[in-house]
Amino acid sequence: MPAKLIIVIGPTAVGKSARAMELALQINGEIVSADSRHVYRGMDIGTNKPSPADQQRVAHHLINLREPHETFSLSEYLELARGAIAQIRDRDKTPILVGGTGQYIRAVIEGWQVPEVAPNEEIRRKWETLADRHGIQALNRELVQRDPQAATTIDPRNVRRVIRALEVMEVTGTKWSDLQRKSPLNDTDLQIENVALPRDELYARADARIAAMMDGGWLAEVRSLTVRLNSRGLDNSAIKTLPSMSALGYRELADVIAGTLTIDKATEQIKQDTRRYIRMQDAWFRPYWKT
C-alpha cells in the first residue's frame, strides 16, 4: 500500500519547513515544495528557500525550476507535483508536501484539473492596462466581483495569475472556480499537519526572520537579480511586473536599489505585507485545520 501523503500547512514563519525536515528524517520521507517562489533560481534568501545543506540531507522537489523572468503556471505545478509524489511512493518513501502557497496546497488536496484555455492576447492586454493604470487593487476588485470564490484561492499579488483567471472567465463565460474540475484525494491517503502559533508570537517570529534575511544579504540578492534581469533587456519597471517579483519584499528592495525608497521604509512595508499575507493564509488553510 503506498505511503500516505503528508501535508504540512501553516502561515509564513511558523516553522513548516523545520517540521517537514524533522518528519522526513524520522520516516524516510522526501519533501515536495508547495511554494510558488521556490521554483525561481537565485531567489533564495528572501523566499527562505531550503538551504543547500538541508537539500543534501533530504531530497527536495520542485525547487529551482525556472529563471525569474520565466513563467510557471498552476497547471505545470500540479503536473510536476503529482509526478514527484508518485515517484517518491514508487521508491517506498513518504512524500511530504510543504509550503505557504495556499492555492498549490488546495489544488493538490482537492484534485484540481486546471482547464486548457488558449491565451487571448487582446483580453490579456486589457487587464494588463487596467493594472498599469489603476493598480493591482483594481484588478483584484474585478476578480472579487466576477468570482469571489476564486479570489480566496489566488494570490492577489500575483498579477499574471489574477489576469489569467479574468482572461479565462471572459473567454469561456464561466467562473474560474467552476472551471476547476476536482477529483479530491481520499482521506485515507492523506495526513495533514497544521503548524500553528499565537498570532503575536507569529508576528514577532516573522519580524525576526525579516531582520535575519536582511542581515544575511537579501538586498544584495535582489541587486544581483536586477542586474541579471537588466542584462535581458528588462528595465526596473518591467522587472517589478514579473510574477517572481511578487514574492514578499522583492519589489520593495528593488525600489531601494533604484533609490526611490529608503531601506527603513522598505523594511516596515515588508513587515506589514507579511502580516497581511499571514492573515490571507489563514483563509486558505482554515478548511484543513485540525479541530
N, C-alpha and C positions, 0 to 999 in steps of 0.2 A: 504494500500500500504506500503510495507516495507521501512524502513528508508534508505536514501542514505548511501553508504559507503563513508566516508570522509577519504582522504589520505593526510597526511601532509608530504611533502618532503622538502629536503634541505640538505646542507652539514653538516658535523660534526661541532659542537659547535655553530651553528647558532641560536638555540633556538627552535628546533622542539618539544621537549618533553614539554617545558613550554607552547607552543601554543596548543598542544594536550590536556594538562591538563585544560587549560582555556576553550577550546571548550567543553570538556567532562562535566565540571561543569555547563556550560551555557545551554547545550542542552540534559542533561541526557544521556550522552554517556558512552561507555566503550572503553578502549584502547587495541588494538591488536599490540603487538610488531612486528616490521619488522627489528629486529637487530639480526644478526646471532650469536652474542656473549652473548646476554642477556639470551640465553637458558641454559647457564652453571652456575651451583651453585658455589658460592664462588668467582666469578669474578664480583665484584660489583663496586669497586672504579674506576678501570681502564677502565671499559666499560660504566661508567656513567649510571649505571642501576637506574631506578626509586627508590627513597628512600622508606623504609617501610611506612613512613607517607603518601607519595603520593599514594602508593598502597592501603592504607586503605581508603583514600578519594575517589579514583576512582578505579574500578575494572580493573586490567591489566591481559592480557592473553599472553601465550607463553613466560613466564619468568621462569627461574629455572627449566627447564625440564630435564636436563642431568647433570651428573658429568663431570668434564673437560676431563677425559680420554675416554669418550664415544663418539660415532659418532652421527651425526644428519644430515640427508640428506635433500636436497631440496624437494624431494617428500614428506617426513614426514612433512616438514614445511607447504607445500601447503595444505595437508590434514587437519592439525590442524588449520591453519589459516582460511580456508574456513568453517570448522566446528564451530570455535569460532564466526565468522562473522554471520553465520546463527543463532546460539543460541542467540546472542545479539539481533538480529532483532526479534526473537521469543518472547523476553521479552519486545518488543516495545521500545527498546532503540536504540541509534545510534552507530554503530561501527566506530571507528576511528583507522585507520592503520597508524602507525608512526614508522620510523626508518631509519637508514642510509645505510642499505644493499640494494643497487640498484637492485641486482638480485631478491631479495624477492619481492620488490615493483613491478618490471616489470612483474614477474611471476604471481602475483595476477591480476594486471590490464589487462595483455594480455592473461590471462587464459591458462597458460602453462599446458600441460599434460605430465609430465616427463615420458619418456619411461621406461618400466620394462625390464632391461637387466641384466642377472645374472652376478655376479662378475667373472672375469677371472684373477686368481691369477698370472699366468705366465706373462701376458701382464702388469698387475699392477706392478709386481716386476721390470720389465724392465724400466718402467717410474720412479719408486722409485729410482732405481740405477742411472739413469740419473740425477735426482735431487740431490742425495747424492754426486755424483762425480763432477757435473758441476754447481750446484746451481739452485735455483728456476727461475732465469732469463732464463737459457737454457730451462727449462721446458716450460716456457711461450712463448718462441720463437717458440717452436714446436706447441703450441696451435694456435698462431697467423698465422703460416704458413698453418696449416691444416684447420682452421676455424676462420678467422678474426672477424666475427660477434660474435661468442661465446666468443672470447677474450674480447669483450667490456662488457660482462654481467657476467663474472666470476671473482671474486676477485683473482688477481694474487698471493696474499699472502696465499691463501687457497690451499695448496699443494694437499691435498686429493681431493678437488673438481676439480682442473685442471687435475689431474691424472685420475679421473673418466671420465671426458669428453674425454680425449685421449683414454682411455680404451674402452669406448662405441663406439667411432668412428672406432677404429680398429676392434672391434668385428662385427659391423654392416656394415662397409664400407660406412657409411652415415655421413654427417656432424652433429655435435651435435645440431647446430642451426636448421637444417632441421628436426631433430627428435622431436623438441619441438612443438608438436601439440598444436594449440591455439584455444581458444574459448573466445575472448575478452569480457570484461564486457561492458554492454550497457552504453553509455554515460549518459543516463538519470538516471542511478543507481549510478552515480559516481560524487564526488566533490573533486577536487584536490586543495590543498592549498600549494603554494610554499613559504617557508620562506627563505628570502634572505638578504644578507648584502654586502656592497662593500668588495672586496677581502682583502684590507689592514685591514679593521676593523675585518673581519672574522679571519684573521691570528692572530691578536692581541688577540681576544677572545679565540682562540684555545690555544695560548701560556699561557694565564692566567689560563685557565682551567687545563692545564697540571701541572702548578705550584700548583694549589689548590689541585689537586689529589695527588701530591707528599706530600704536607703538610698534607693531610688527611689520610695518611697511605698506599699509593699504594705499596710502596716497601715491607712493612710488609705483605700486602695481597699476593703478589707474593711469598714471603718467605713461608708463610703458605701453599700456593698452591703447591709449590715444595716439601715441606715436605710430604703433603698428597699423592702426586704422587710417590715420592720416596718409600713410605710405600707400594705401589702397585707394586714395582719392576721396576719402570721406572727410569733410570738414567737421568742425566741432558740433554744428547744428545737426548734421546728418547722423553723427555718432550717437547723439542723445535720443534719436528715434529708434535705434536698434532694439529689438526685444531683449537682447542680452543686457543692455544698459538699464533696463527697468529693475534690475536687481537692486535691493536696498542699498542706497548710499553712492552708487556709481555715478549717477548724474550730478549729484551734489559735489562730489570730489572732482568731476570733470569741470564743473564751474569754478572750483577753487584753482585748478590748474590754468583755466582760461583767465583768471583774475577778476571774475565777476561775483565771487562770493568768498567771504573770509572763512578760514578753517573753523573758527569758533561757531559761526552761524551754520556752517555745513554740518558740523557735529551735532548741534542741537536739533537741526532738521532731521538728521538721520535717526536720532533718538525718538523724536515724535512720530516719524513714519514707521519705525519699528514697533512702537506701541500700538499704532493703528493697525499694523499688519497682524500683530498678535490677536487683537480683537476680531479681525476678519477670520483668522484661523480657527477661532472658537466656533464660528458659524459653520465652517467647512467640516470640522471634525465632530461636532456635537452629536450627530446621529450615531457615532460609533463609540462614544464614551462608555466606559463601564459604569454600571449603576449599582 
